[in-house]
Amino acid sequence: MDFKDLDKSQVLGLIAKKLQEAGEKTVDKVGIQKMIDEAISKKPVDRKGDYGDDSAPISGEIQSIIQKKATTDVEKRLQEVNDDVYITSQILKRDPFQMKSWKKVTSEVSELSKAMGTTITGGGAEWIPTGFSADLQDKVRLALKVVALHPRFNMPTNPYNLPIIGADPVAYKVPQSTTEAGEKAPESTPGTKKVQFDAVKLASRVIFSSEIDEDSIIPVLPFLKTSIVNALSSAQENAVINGDTSGVHMDSDITSSYDVRKSWNGYRKLALAGSKVDFGGVVTATLMRSLKASMGKYGVDPNKLAWIVGVSGIIKVMDVPEVKTVDKYGPLATLLSGEIAKFDGIPVVVSEYIRQDLNALGVFDNITKTKTIIALVYTPALMLGDVRLVALKSDEKVETDQIVLVATQRLDFKPFYDASTEPLTAIGYNI
């Protein structure tokens, strides 16, 4: 007998009959009816079908692969697939599980399918791409040159007060103990203070026509991922060098409240009056060492310093005879991203965000636009705090029939020590 040909009352009667034949003396038809109604009303297993429901379960095994650094080809491919499907689903506003690209990959990539089927609970069916992989997050950081010089940490809350030691404990000379009581070292209580990190949001927006379909998105995904990486990394670099949170920015052409250079105080703003040196239009070893000297104790250890120069600045720096180029370091040299030389053992890093259009005082005034700067930075004392890594959201603009895609990141940049009294950065200007 085919159950699909029976109505609910007939199914109920058939179940009751089978229970009685099995030895049940009394049959609770009302209870059976309730069980049938509950079974019919239940939803199928949640596969993230309700798009945008962050409470839906995600396979812990796959999620851990997505969030860690990929070490095998399978893991790299899985992370790549994750990002492609995630971006496409956001643009089209569709459930990722229903994407053709996801189905195609899981069916055609044998290594991926095998790995998911044999080592992951449920064959990976519980997992749907709902965020960027560690691979794309790493690409944002790898694209950084200047920002990568500094330590960074994940902020558990926003704002977050980072407790630090304000003054080092003191060591004393004490005599050798000859009795049980012995001599105790004088008490030394290190000073403590806190640095408050208040994350700001950086965002990059891309607009698509709503007529776009999945097949037309696929070819532009590599370009789109690269664009997201470049936009967010560039914003961080620019703000770290040129940031100023004052009501009126030090550069007269920065007036919009949306400008990333109003996110936090950067190198130029943090430099104290005493750690600024007028180069008088030339770059010499003597002037560069004067810049080091202006930082006091922070200018001593070359392993904790970096020269940051722009396109025109590097040309002048390379004319200094004492500057050693990368090809003379030796085969075992460890290079920083963007490093092309060393001076006094300190790496010289080139950044396009060192402005080339400043005046003789090292700021933009829309009159004299022919000067640049050199920055010397004590890198351990400037930190970045991340509240949230790169995320993606989309929305529809009904009035223009468009889809808006926005990539965001929340973070802050702060000096570890009191930058109002400590020369953590030094600026050589009038170059």
Protein Blocks (a to p, Z undefined) as FASTA:
>chain_A
ZZklpcfklmmmmmmmmmmmnopabacfklmmmmmmmmmmpccddehkaghiakbccdfk
lmmmmmmccfbfklmmmmmmmmmmmmmmmmnopafklpmklmmmmmmmmmlmmmmmmmgg
hhlmmpccfbdcfklmmmmmmmpmklmmpccdddfbdcddddddfbdcddddddddfbfn
opadddddddddddddddddddddddddfkbcfklmmmmmmmmmmmmmmmmmmmmmmmmm
mgcfbfbafblklmbfklmklmbccfklmpcfklcccekhpacfklmmmmmmmnmmmlmm
mmlgccdddfklmmmmmmpmklccfklnojkbccdehiabdeehiacdddfklcfkbcfk
opaehlaccbccdddddfklpccddfbdcdddddddfknopacdddddddddddfbdfkl
pcfbccdehZZ
